[in-house]
Amino acid sequence: MPSAGVRGEPGQMRALFVLTPPESKRLIAKAVARLPEVERARQDGEIAIGHGATNVYVVEEIFGECPDRDRYLMYQGLGEEELPAFIRQAG
């Protein structure tokens, strides 16, 4: 059913996608991992990725795994020693 006031051309296809939060994070991570800047840094430079649930997905997409994944996902900064950002150099 078209939205109010929006009409497509005859034969025009429309689609609505609804993603769960983990699916959204994975989709964002896949896109980030394929950025030319990220691919170049992975080959020739250094990559530093900060804390956060979406960033864990980015690390997984770029490197295949994220060490201490659960700690990065659950980190709240409540009296726990701060985890460093994920850093990896090429080579």
Secondary structure, DSSP 8 states (H G I E B T S, - for coil): ---TT----TT---------HHHHHHHHHHHHHTSHHHHHHHHHSEEEE-SSHHHHHHHHHHHS--TTHHHHHH---SSS-----EEEE--
